[in-house]
Amino acid sequence: MPRPPLAREKVLDAFEEILIIEGERAATLEATARAAGVSKGGLLYHFGSKEELEGGLLERLDHLTTLDLERMTAAEEGPVAYYVRTSVMEDDALDRALIAATRLAQGGSTRAGDMLRETRRRWAATIRPHVRDNASLDLVMLVSDGLYFNNSLDVHGPERLVPRSHELADLIALVLKATA
């Protein structure tokens, strides 16, 4: 897949940043163009409307999910351990796209909600062959959700809500034992 033009990526990066920091209502075309350092006409060259801009962000999420699934499938530790370990956010491109899409969904975007459900479905489909039953799959998905959620609370607070290093390894071992 050819690399998208740099200006297009700058616009998507700016839109994503505004969504994450200020929310869906603040993510106007004007604010996005200003944050990207392009004219509104420059933004409209790449994205003719806010709906197209949202579509570009959701395409980014879909692409990043595909790359994540490839890494998950190839992970030496196995898909279950990979998924649980990577549920602790590291402010990478996939994390940012997920958060931005969530903000769109919270603002009422049906397409964003559908994409988030599809992303989760794809992760579950990759994990399913590596666990014994649906209850085990639910356990993996819910532990992952809990890590992801608590990590978002842990970022600036004094509490340590998410296990780190050996504690995370112990949790992964427990999940693997419970789902095998």
Salt bridges, closest charged atoms under 4 A:
GLU9 OE2 - ARG8 NH1 4.00
GLU9 OE1 - ARG60 NH2 2.88
ASP13 OD1 - ARG60 NH2 2.83
GLU16 OE2 - ARG60 NH1 3.24
GLU16 OE1 - ARG96 NE 3.63
GLU17 OE1 - ARG96 NH2 2.09
GLU24 OE2 - LYS50 NZ 3.04
GLU30 OE2 - LYS40 NZ 2.67
GLU59 OE1 - ARG8 NH2 3.82
ASP62 OD1 - ARG122 NH1 2.75
ASP68 OD1 - ARG71 NH2 3.64
GLU77 OE2 - ARG85 NH2 2.54
ASP91 OD1 - ARG96 NH1 3.21
ASP114 OD1 - ARG117 NH2 2.67
GLU118 OE2 - ARG121 NH2 2.67
ASP133 OD2 - ARG132 NE 3.74
ASP145 OD2 - ARG120 NH1 2.76
ASP154 OD2 - ARG164 NH2 2.95
GLU167 OE1 - ARG160 NH2 2.44
